Structure formats: C-alpha cells, structure tokens
Amino acid sequence: MPLQEPTHQPSAWNVMSAFKERIAYQKQQLASLAAEPLATLAVEAALVWQDPTQLDQVLLQGLGQLPHCHMLYAVNTHNILISANIEDGQLDAQWRGLDLTGRPYLSSTLPYQGFTLSPVYTSRHSTLPCITAIQAVRDGNEILGFIAADYNVEDLHGQREKAPAAAGWSQYKGDPAIRGTVFQQQRSISAMDKVLDEVMDIIAGMIRNHGIFHVKIHFSSSRASFWSLDDPYDYNIHMLDEIVDPERCLAYPRRDPHERTQVGFEDIGRVLNQFKALRHADETIYLRSASFNTINGMVGLTFSCDGSHYIHFQQFLDMDSGFWFGDRAEAV
C-alpha cells in the first residue's frame, strides 16, 4: 500500500484483469465459430419447426457446420426439448419432450433476437465443463424457440490462438492485522539492503544474459527466487551468499533472451532501480518483496503494510515517486 492511496487508475491503461480478458477473448473466438452457422441453421429450422422428423434432419446436417460442437438440439419457448439430441452424427430421440427448465443456459437471459453464449457450467449429459451457444428461431415477429449447441470446454482449448495478455493494474489489500499496526513498525536493515546495489546489478545480469525470465526478491529475508528458461516449470531459491557468488554462472549458463521477452535491456535496469527506490524511500511504508517477469512484462510489489500491486512494467516506470509517496516523494 502506498503512503498516498491512488484515487484513480491512469485512463491510458486497460484495467480489465488478465483473467477476465482471457475469458472474454475465448468467448469471442467461440462466437466467431458459432454465430453465423447457427443463424443460417435457425432460418432453415423455422421452416420445419412443427415437424420433429424434418427438424432432426436439419439439425443433423447443420452439426457439420459447427466445428467442435459436442451436441445440437432444439428447445421451444416452454423449455421443452422438441428435437432429438444430435451428437457424433447420430440422432438420440429418447429425450424428446424432456423439460429443460433450470438448466444454466436457460436460466440466464435468452436471445429473443439473435445469438448468445451461456456461462460455463457442468453438463448433466457429459459431466464435463460445458458452454452452450443459443440461437433464437423466429417466424417473422413470432419467437418459436431456440437452437442450442453444446461445446465441451476442453475441446476448445488449443483450437485457437493464445489470448493477448492484459496490461492492467491490480491492487489488493493485505492482512488487516498487519495494516492496523503498520505505523508501529520500522524497517530493519537486512543483509541484502547493505549490498543492494550489487544485488540489483547481479539480478539484472542474470535476466539479461543467463535465461532468468522471472525473479522474486525478498528484501527483508535476503533471498530471491529465479525461474529459468532452461526449466520454466521449477524455480530455485537462493540466499544472499548464493546470489553474490561468482560461481552462480556455472549453475545458470549464458542464454539469449526468449523470443517472447517484452522488456529491453535498459528497462530491466530501470525496473530494478525503482525497486531499490521503493525499498529505501521510507522507514515505515517500504517495499518488502517484488517480482518481475520479462515474458509478460508484469511487476509485483508487496509493501510493509501487506498491500500488493500487480502492474505492467511500462506503467510502473511511467509512475513517478509522487504516485507512491505523495508529499514524501523527496525521500525516494
């Protein structure tokens, strides 16, 4: 938590969380696959809506136009299944007439015009996470019902391009017990603090030249965790004596930056220098730990009050000391 709580977030930056943005992106991709074929199918289905046999055939032919669709069926305005379930190119008519009231995709707002996607839910049929695309079927001004296309979520993963990463800023308040006593504490000089210039230079070199793409620095306990391109699924914890040991280069061979690296050499040093500034700026509110990922460009900050921030490095560098410390900026 900064000494001066920000009252707003800079408008130039997208503040949607990466989590929400990935979900929105994946739904947009599914909509691009399903919306147009379902609209065409609805026109054809409207012509035979009152004839279950012909309706089944229309849906059976339409399934081939819906990539990755697990099951296709038609529901009337009373939530009654009026078609067979069309699955794997087969007709299963045993469920015709089933009342689907209460299904998650029928409990939300239905598309009385056009198309919508349901929230993700657990399918009673497959018992897997599922999302349903729903298309209104109309005869002029009259709503006849809906065509529903079920998609198993796991079938969709890997079928689309990677979602773009969001560059937002998130702030999280920590433990109230810590926040409530923050002004009763004072920063203790750690072993790392005494050689912090050297440590930051070493870490900058490890990121630039030795394949370290993510680092978390614990200033108060004088340790750091490294994630290496050579083994990105694991991390190594190093105390201060290992960080400053020249033989560390035997453990981390020289590596070129990864092709997905977002951060230039100069900005690596600027970010780490800003960590130093936030660590030493105040004796009460100070940086306790920080993380830096050069692949997604995200910086993580945890202050002595247990407040945490996650922010893109470009936005982090654009913020002057006054953003974090207000009137006490001169202390930075």
VOPA-92451 format. One record per residue (C-alpha): residue number from 1; x negated, y negated, z negated; residue in one letter. Coordinates in nm, 3 decimals. Each point is the difference from the previous one (the first is absolute). Layout:
<nukes>
+-----+---------+---------+---------+--------+
! num !      px !      py !      pz ! residu !
+-----+---------+---------+---------+--------+
! NUM !       X !       Y !       Z !      A !
...
+-----+---------+---------+---------+--------+
</nukes>
This chain:
<nukes>
+-----+---------+---------+---------+--------+
! num !      px !      py !      pz ! residu !
+-----+---------+---------+---------+--------+
!   1 !   0.000 !   0.000 !   0.000 !      M !
!   2 !  -0.149 !  -0.340 !   0.092 !      P !
!   3 !  -0.009 !  -0.282 !  -0.251 !      L !
!   4 !   0.248 !  -0.182 !   0.217 !      Q !
!   5 !   0.275 !   0.232 !   0.121 !      E !
!   6 !   0.063 !  -0.060 !   0.372 !      P !
!   7 !   0.348 !  -0.144 !   0.055 !      T !
!   8 !   0.015 !   0.112 !   0.362 !      H !
!   9 !  -0.179 !   0.216 !   0.250 !      Q !
!  10 !  -0.167 !  -0.156 !   0.304 !      P !
!  11 !   0.258 !  -0.008 !   0.278 !      S !
!  12 !  -0.255 !   0.084 !   0.269 !      A !
!  13 !  -0.026 !   0.357 !  -0.128 !      W !
!  14 !   0.242 !   0.290 !   0.032 !      N !
!  15 !   0.101 !   0.098 !  -0.353 !      V !
!  16 !   0.186 !   0.322 !   0.089 !      M !
!  17 !  -0.177 !   0.285 !  -0.176 !      S !
!  18 !  -0.195 !   0.246 !   0.214 !      A !
!  19 !   0.230 !   0.274 !  -0.132 !      F !
!  20 !   0.316 !  -0.177 !   0.119 !      K !
!  21 !  -0.159 !  -0.100 !   0.328 !      E !
!  22 !  -0.098 !   0.356 !   0.084 !      R !
!  23 !   0.355 !   0.117 !  -0.071 !      I !
!  24 !   0.146 !  -0.275 !   0.217 !      A !
!  25 !  -0.243 !   0.083 !   0.279 !      Y !
!  26 !   0.084 !   0.370 !  -0.006 !      Q !
!  27 !   0.374 !  -0.077 !   0.012 !      K !
!  28 !  -0.054 !  -0.236 !   0.291 !      Q !
!  29 !  -0.185 !   0.275 !   0.185 !      Q !
!  30 !   0.280 !   0.249 !  -0.063 !      L !
!  31 !   0.260 !  -0.254 !   0.113 !      A !
!  32 !  -0.193 !  -0.049 !   0.324 !      S !
!  33 !   0.025 !   0.377 !   0.061 !      L !
!  34 !   0.365 !   0.046 !  -0.091 !      A !
!  35 !   0.201 !  -0.316 !   0.062 !      A !
!  36 !   0.021 !   0.001 !   0.380 !      E !
!  37 !   0.068 !   0.375 !   0.047 !      P !
!  38 !   0.266 !  -0.006 !  -0.272 !      L !
!  39 !   0.172 !  -0.301 !   0.157 !      A !
!  40 !   0.019 !   0.186 !   0.332 !      T !
!  41 !   0.120 !   0.314 !  -0.174 !      L !
!  42 !   0.276 !  -0.194 !  -0.180 !      A !
!  43 !   0.145 !  -0.117 !   0.331 !      V !
!  44 !   0.014 !   0.359 !   0.128 !      E !
!  45 !   0.138 !   0.134 !  -0.329 !      A !
!  46 !   0.282 !  -0.255 !  -0.006 !      A !
!  47 !   0.141 !   0.153 !   0.320 !      L !
!  48 !   0.040 !   0.346 !  -0.162 !      V !
!  49 !   0.038 !  -0.097 !  -0.366 !      W !
!  50 !   0.332 !   0.183 !  -0.040 !      Q !
!  51 !  -0.130 !   0.325 !   0.156 !      D !
!  52 !  -0.243 !   0.178 !  -0.241 !      P !
!  53 !  -0.124 !   0.245 !   0.263 !      T !
!  54 !  -0.093 !  -0.268 !   0.249 !      Q !
!  55 !  -0.138 !  -0.222 !  -0.277 !      L !
!  56 !  -0.232 !   0.282 !  -0.107 !      D !
!  57 !  -0.133 !   0.030 !   0.354 !      Q !
!  58 !  -0.063 !  -0.375 !   0.026 !      V !
!  59 !  -0.196 !   0.009 !  -0.327 !      L !
!  60 !  -0.189 !   0.313 !   0.106 !      L !
!  61 !  -0.120 !  -0.174 !   0.315 !      Q !
!  62 !  -0.073 !  -0.319 !  -0.191 !      G !
!  63 !  -0.228 !   0.172 !  -0.252 !      L !
!  64 !  -0.267 !   0.032 !   0.267 !      G !
!  65 !  -0.014 !  -0.380 !   0.031 !      Q !
!  66 !  -0.083 !  -0.048 !  -0.369 !      L !
!  67 !  -0.366 !   0.087 !  -0.072 !      P !
!  68 !  -0.056 !   0.157 !  -0.343 !      H !
!  69 !   0.373 !   0.010 !  -0.081 !      C !
!  70 !   0.068 !   0.291 !  -0.234 !      H !
!  71 !   0.381 !   0.013 !   0.024 !      M !
!  72 !   0.278 !  -0.187 !   0.182 !      L !
!  73 !   0.372 !  -0.014 !  -0.084 !      Y !
!  74 !   0.312 !  -0.219 !   0.011 !      A !
!  75 !   0.208 !  -0.132 !  -0.289 !      V !
!  76 !   0.338 !  -0.174 !   0.012 !      N !
!  77 !   0.099 !  -0.310 !  -0.194 !      T !
!  78 !   0.115 !   0.218 !  -0.294 !      H !
!  79 !  -0.348 !   0.154 !  -0.035 !      N !
!  80 !   0.116 !   0.334 !   0.142 !      I !
!  81 !  -0.242 !   0.197 !   0.216 !      L !
!  82 !   0.184 !   0.040 !   0.334 !      I !
!  83 !  -0.277 !   0.162 !   0.202 !      S !
!  84 !  -0.226 !   0.297 !  -0.041 !      A !
!  85 !  -0.344 !  -0.058 !  -0.145 !      N !
!  86 !  -0.239 !  -0.017 !   0.295 !      I !
!  87 !  -0.336 !   0.136 !  -0.113 !      E !
!  88 !  -0.291 !   0.157 !   0.188 !      D !
!  89 !   0.208 !  -0.002 !   0.318 !      G !
!  90 !   0.272 !   0.209 !  -0.167 !      Q !
!  91 !   0.361 !  -0.066 !  -0.104 !      L !
!  92 !   0.100 !   0.080 !  -0.359 !      D !
!  93 !   0.377 !  -0.056 !  -0.023 !      A !
!  94 !   0.055 !   0.159 !  -0.342 !      Q !
!  95 !  -0.020 !  -0.339 !  -0.172 !      W !
!  96 !   0.254 !  -0.175 !   0.223 !      R !
!  97 !   0.261 !  -0.170 !  -0.218 !      G !
!  98 !  -0.239 !  -0.044 !  -0.295 !      L !
!  99 !   0.059 !  -0.316 !  -0.205 !      D !
! 100 !  -0.333 !  -0.186 !  -0.014 !      L !
! 101 !   0.122 !  -0.269 !  -0.241 !      T !
! 102 !  -0.275 !  -0.084 !  -0.246 !      G !
! 103 !  -0.289 !   0.071 !   0.233 !      R !
! 104 !  -0.262 !  -0.276 !  -0.043 !      P !
! 105 !   0.012 !  -0.102 !   0.365 !      Y !
! 106 !   0.380 !  -0.049 !  -0.024 !      L !
! 107 !  -0.010 !  -0.180 !  -0.333 !      S !
! 108 !  -0.190 !  -0.300 !   0.138 !      S !
! 109 !   0.128 !  -0.254 !   0.248 !      T !
! 110 !   0.105 !   0.175 !   0.320 !      L !
! 111 !  -0.066 !  -0.153 !   0.342 !      P !
! 112 !   0.350 !  -0.085 !   0.122 !      Y !
! 113 !  -0.189 !  -0.168 !   0.282 !      Q !
! 114 !  -0.318 !   0.160 !   0.128 !      G !
! 115 !  -0.267 !   0.190 !  -0.191 !      F !
! 116 !  -0.155 !   0.029 !  -0.345 !      T !
! 117 !  -0.244 !   0.215 !  -0.197 !      L !
! 118 !   0.077 !   0.152 !  -0.338 !      S !
! 119 !  -0.231 !  -0.009 !  -0.301 !      P !
! 120 !  -0.216 !   0.309 !  -0.045 !      V !
! 121 !   0.183 !   0.274 !  -0.191 !      Y !
! 122 !  -0.029 !   0.375 !  -0.063 !      T !
! 123 !   0.197 !   0.194 !   0.259 !      S !
! 124 !   0.242 !   0.260 !  -0.137 !      R !
! 125 !  -0.052 !   0.195 !   0.322 !      H !
! 126 !  -0.381 !   0.012 !   0.018 !      S !
! 127 !  -0.077 !  -0.102 !  -0.364 !      T !
! 128 !  -0.270 !  -0.227 !   0.149 !      L !
! 129 !  -0.038 !  -0.379 !  -0.002 !      P !
! 130 !   0.222 !  -0.123 !   0.280 !      C !
! 131 !   0.106 !  -0.322 !   0.170 !      I !
! 132 !   0.316 !  -0.029 !   0.212 !      T !
! 133 !   0.053 !  -0.224 !   0.301 !      A !
! 134 !   0.369 !  -0.091 !   0.033 !      I !
! 135 !   0.164 !  -0.132 !   0.315 !      Q !
! 136 !   0.355 !  -0.135 !   0.018 !      A !
! 137 !   0.232 !   0.156 !   0.260 !      V !
! 138 !   0.267 !  -0.238 !   0.130 !      R !
! 139 !   0.286 !  -0.001 !   0.245 !      D !
! 140 !   0.034 !  -0.368 !   0.080 !      G !
! 141 !   0.084 !  -0.172 !  -0.329 !      N !
! 142 !   0.077 !   0.328 !  -0.178 !      E !
! 143 !  -0.266 !   0.171 !  -0.210 !      I !
! 144 !   0.025 !   0.377 !   0.056 !      L !
! 145 !  -0.279 !   0.112 !  -0.229 !      G !
! 146 !  -0.373 !   0.050 !  -0.004 !      F !
! 147 !  -0.274 !   0.212 !   0.148 !      I !
! 148 !  -0.263 !   0.097 !  -0.257 !      A !
! 149 !  -0.355 !   0.109 !   0.085 !      A !
! 150 !  -0.203 !   0.152 !  -0.284 !      D !
! 151 !  -0.380 !  -0.027 !  -0.006 !      Y !
! 152 !  -0.222 !   0.190 !  -0.243 !      N !
! 153 !  -0.246 !  -0.262 !  -0.124 !      V !
! 154 !  -0.295 !   0.239 !   0.016 !      E !
! 155 !   0.065 !   0.057 !   0.371 !      D !
! 156 !  -0.044 !  -0.372 !   0.063 !      L !
! 157 !  -0.341 !  -0.041 !  -0.163 !      H !
! 158 !  -0.284 !   0.008 !   0.247 !      G !
! 159 !   0.232 !  -0.069 !   0.293 !      Q !
! 160 !  -0.057 !  -0.375 !  -0.011 !      R !
! 161 !  -0.285 !  -0.243 !  -0.016 !      E !
! 162 !  -0.137 !  -0.100 !  -0.336 !      K !
! 163 !   0.204 !  -0.278 !  -0.159 !      A !
! 164 !  -0.178 !  -0.335 !  -0.022 !      P !
! 165 !  -0.135 !  -0.087 !  -0.342 !      A !
! 166 !   0.168 !  -0.286 !  -0.181 !      A !
! 167 !  -0.214 !  -0.289 !  -0.117 !      A !
! 168 !   0.208 !  -0.110 !  -0.292 !      G !
! 169 !  -0.070 !  -0.104 !  -0.356 !      W !
! 170 !   0.140 !   0.188 !  -0.299 !      S !
! 171 !  -0.023 !  -0.101 !  -0.365 !      Q !
! 172 !   0.077 !   0.235 !  -0.291 !      Y !
! 173 !   0.022 !  -0.087 !  -0.368 !      K !
! 174 !  -0.175 !   0.242 !  -0.230 !      G !
! 175 !   0.048 !   0.131 !  -0.353 !      D !
! 176 !   0.198 !  -0.258 !  -0.207 !      P !
! 177 !  -0.205 !   0.094 !  -0.308 !      A !
! 178 !  -0.319 !  -0.105 !   0.179 !      I !
! 179 !   0.154 !  -0.312 !   0.150 !      R !
! 180 !   0.134 !  -0.107 !  -0.338 !      G !
! 181 !  -0.343 !  -0.001 !  -0.163 !      T !
! 182 !  -0.210 !  -0.124 !   0.292 !      V !
! 183 !  -0.085 !  -0.334 !  -0.161 !      F !
! 184 !  -0.131 !   0.176 !  -0.307 !      Q !
! 185 !  -0.278 !   0.169 !   0.195 !      Q !
! 186 !  -0.324 !  -0.114 !   0.158 !      Q !
! 187 !  -0.206 !   0.153 !   0.275 !      R !
! 188 !  -0.294 !   0.211 !  -0.115 !      S !
! 189 !  -0.311 !  -0.010 !   0.214 !      I !
! 190 !  -0.043 !   0.347 !   0.149 !      S !
! 191 !  -0.320 !   0.157 !   0.125 !      A !
! 192 !   0.126 !  -0.053 !   0.356 !      M !
! 193 !   0.067 !  -0.369 !  -0.067 !      D !
! 194 !  -0.368 !  -0.051 !  -0.083 !      K !
! 195 !  -0.108 !   0.117 !   0.347 !      V !
! 196 !   0.316 !  -0.079 !   0.194 !      L !
! 197 !  -0.177 !  -0.180 !   0.286 !      D !
! 198 !  -0.213 !   0.308 !   0.063 !      E !
! 199 !   0.298 !   0.235 !  -0.028 !      V !
! 200 !   0.208 !  -0.200 !   0.248 !      M !
! 201 !  -0.290 !  -0.004 !   0.248 !      D !
! 202 !  -0.041 !   0.375 !  -0.035 !      I !
! 203 !   0.372 !   0.066 !   0.051 !      I !
! 204 !   0.005 !  -0.230 !   0.304 !      A !
! 205 !  -0.287 !   0.200 !   0.147 !      G !
! 206 !   0.175 !   0.331 !  -0.071 !      M !
! 207 !   0.312 !  -0.122 !   0.179 !      I !
! 208 !  -0.186 !  -0.146 !   0.297 !      R !
! 209 !  -0.254 !   0.275 !   0.058 !      N !
! 210 !   0.081 !   0.320 !  -0.188 !      H !
! 211 !   0.358 !   0.095 !   0.085 !      G !
! 212 !   0.173 !  -0.124 !  -0.313 !      I !
! 213 !   0.342 !  -0.122 !   0.116 !      F !
! 214 !   0.174 !  -0.032 !  -0.338 !      H !
! 215 !  -0.146 !  -0.103 !  -0.332 !      V !
! 216 !   0.149 !  -0.063 !  -0.343 !      K !
! 217 !  -0.213 !  -0.196 !  -0.243 !      I !
! 218 !   0.060 !   0.020 !  -0.376 !      H !
! 219 !  -0.186 !  -0.300 !  -0.133 !      F !
! 220 !   0.068 !   0.051 !  -0.370 !      S !
! 221 !  -0.110 !   0.365 !  -0.006 !      S !
! 222 !  -0.287 !  -0.051 !   0.248 !      S !
! 223 !   0.099 !   0.262 !   0.253 !      R !
! 224 !   0.122 !   0.026 !   0.357 !      A !
! 225 !   0.178 !   0.258 !   0.214 !      S !
! 226 !  -0.100 !   0.051 !   0.363 !      F !
! 227 !   0.200 !   0.155 !   0.284 !      W !
! 228 !  -0.227 !   0.109 !   0.286 !      S !
! 229 !   0.074 !   0.056 !   0.369 !      L !
! 230 !  -0.185 !   0.330 !  -0.033 !      D !
! 231 !   0.261 !   0.132 !  -0.247 !      D !
! 232 !   0.301 !  -0.235 !  -0.006 !      P !
! 233 !   0.218 !   0.241 !  -0.200 !      Y !
! 234 !  -0.224 !  -0.024 !  -0.306 !      D !
! 235 !  -0.167 !  -0.277 !  -0.196 !      Y !
! 236 !  -0.310 !  -0.030 !  -0.214 !      N !
! 237 !  -0.023 !  -0.186 !  -0.330 !      I !
! 238 !  -0.333 !  -0.170 !  -0.073 !      H !
! 239 !  -0.117 !  -0.163 !  -0.319 !      M !
! 240 !  -0.224 !  -0.305 !   0.020 !      L !
! 241 !  -0.327 !   0.193 !  -0.008 !      D !
! 242 !   0.105 !   0.195 !   0.311 !      E !
! 243 !   0.125 !  -0.308 !   0.182 !      I !
! 244 !  -0.334 !  -0.179 !  -0.035 !      V !
! 245 !  -0.210 !   0.314 !   0.065 !      D !
! 246 !  -0.184 !  -0.045 !   0.334 !      P !
! 247 !   0.033 !   0.372 !   0.064 !      E !
! 248 !   0.377 !  -0.043 !   0.047 !      R !
! 249 !  -0.071 !  -0.017 !   0.375 !      C !
! 250 !  -0.094 !   0.371 !  -0.008 !      L !
! 251 !   0.355 !   0.076 !  -0.114 !      A !
! 252 !   0.157 !  -0.240 !   0.252 !      Y !
! 253 !  -0.173 !   0.019 !   0.340 !      P !
! 254 !   0.011 !  -0.295 !   0.235 !      R !
! 255 !   0.329 !  -0.018 !   0.194 !      R !
! 256 !   0.144 !  -0.238 !   0.254 !      D !
! 257 !   0.325 !  -0.174 !  -0.096 !      P !
! 258 !   0.315 !   0.192 !   0.086 !      H !
! 259 !   0.184 !  -0.107 !   0.316 !      E !
! 260 !   0.303 !  -0.094 !  -0.211 !      R !
! 261 !  -0.199 !  -0.232 !  -0.228 !      T !
! 262 !   0.173 !  -0.338 !  -0.022 !      Q !
! 263 !  -0.261 !  -0.193 !  -0.196 !      V !
! 264 !  -0.311 !  -0.161 !   0.148 !      G !
! 265 !  -0.341 !   0.007 !  -0.170 !      F !
! 266 !   0.019 !  -0.362 !  -0.112 !      E !
! 267 !   0.349 !   0.037 !  -0.147 !      D !
! 268 !  -0.111 !   0.304 !  -0.202 !      I !
! 269 !  -0.242 !  -0.226 !  -0.185 !      G !
! 270 !   0.259 !  -0.276 !  -0.037 !      R !
! 271 !   0.252 !   0.236 !  -0.161 !      V !
! 272 !  -0.255 !   0.137 !  -0.246 !      L !
! 273 !  -0.117 !  -0.351 !  -0.087 !      N !
! 274 !   0.359 !  -0.094 !  -0.076 !      Q !
! 275 !   0.018 !   0.300 !  -0.233 !      F !
! 276 !  -0.298 !  -0.142 !  -0.188 !      K !
! 277 !   0.164 !  -0.339 !  -0.024 !      A !
! 278 !   0.322 !   0.142 !  -0.139 !      L !
! 279 !  -0.195 !   0.213 !  -0.247 !      R !
! 280 !  -0.190 !  -0.295 !  -0.147 !      H !
! 281 !   0.251 !  -0.283 !   0.041 !      A !
! 282 !   0.161 !   0.021 !  -0.344 !      D !
! 283 !  -0.074 !   0.172 !  -0.330 !      E !
! 284 !   0.365 !   0.093 !  -0.066 !      T !
! 285 !   0.161 !   0.064 !   0.338 !      I !
! 286 !  -0.257 !   0.182 !   0.210 !      Y !
! 287 !  -0.030 !   0.272 !   0.261 !      L !
! 288 !  -0.020 !   0.341 !  -0.165 !      R !
! 289 !  -0.016 !   0.216 !   0.313 !      S !
! 290 !   0.023 !  -0.046 !   0.375 !      A !
! 291 !   0.032 !   0.219 !   0.307 !      S !
! 292 !  -0.080 !  -0.063 !   0.365 !      F !
! 293 !   0.092 !   0.212 !   0.304 !      N !
! 294 !  -0.159 !  -0.097 !   0.330 !      T !
! 295 !   0.228 !   0.227 !   0.207 !      I !
! 296 !   0.331 !  -0.162 !  -0.093 !      N !
! 297 !  -0.159 !  -0.324 !  -0.121 !      G !
! 298 !   0.173 !   0.008 !  -0.338 !      M !
! 299 !  -0.139 !  -0.146 !  -0.321 !      V !
! 300 !   0.124 !   0.107 !  -0.344 !      G !
! 301 !  -0.046 !  -0.214 !  -0.311 !      L !
! 302 !   0.074 !   0.088 !  -0.363 !      T !
! 303 !  -0.041 !  -0.276 !  -0.258 !      F !
! 304 !  -0.056 !   0.013 !  -0.374 !      S !
! 305 !   0.370 !  -0.054 !  -0.061 !      C !
! 306 !   0.064 !   0.328 !   0.190 !      D !
! 307 !   0.162 !  -0.187 !   0.288 !      G !
! 308 !  -0.085 !   0.139 !   0.343 !      S !
! 309 !  -0.002 !  -0.143 !   0.352 !      H !
! 310 !  -0.033 !   0.172 !   0.338 !      Y !
! 311 !  -0.080 !  -0.231 !   0.287 !      I !
! 312 !  -0.153 !   0.004 !   0.348 !      H !
! 313 !  -0.362 !  -0.116 !  -0.004 !      F !
! 314 !   0.062 !  -0.287 !   0.243 !      Q !
! 315 !   0.271 !  -0.142 !  -0.221 !      Q !
! 316 !  -0.222 !   0.059 !  -0.304 !      F !
! 317 !  -0.282 !  -0.201 !   0.157 !      L !
! 318 !   0.238 !  -0.277 !   0.102 !      D !
! 319 !   0.102 !  -0.058 !  -0.362 !      M !
! 320 !  -0.222 !  -0.250 !  -0.178 !      D !
! 321 !  -0.078 !   0.019 !  -0.369 !      S !
! 322 !   0.288 !  -0.230 !  -0.081 !      G !
! 323 !   0.248 !   0.265 !   0.106 !      F !
! 324 !  -0.118 !   0.235 !  -0.275 !      W !
! 325 !  -0.106 !  -0.242 !  -0.272 !      F !
! 326 !   0.191 !  -0.324 !   0.052 !      G !
! 327 !  -0.151 !  -0.289 !  -0.192 !      D !
! 328 !  -0.289 !   0.220 !  -0.117 !      R !
! 329 !  -0.127 !   0.058 !   0.353 !      A !
! 330 !  -0.327 !  -0.176 !  -0.082 !      E !
! 331 !  -0.086 !   0.294 !  -0.222 !      A !
! 332 !  -0.033 !   0.225 !   0.306 !      V !
+-----+---------+---------+---------+--------+
</nukes>
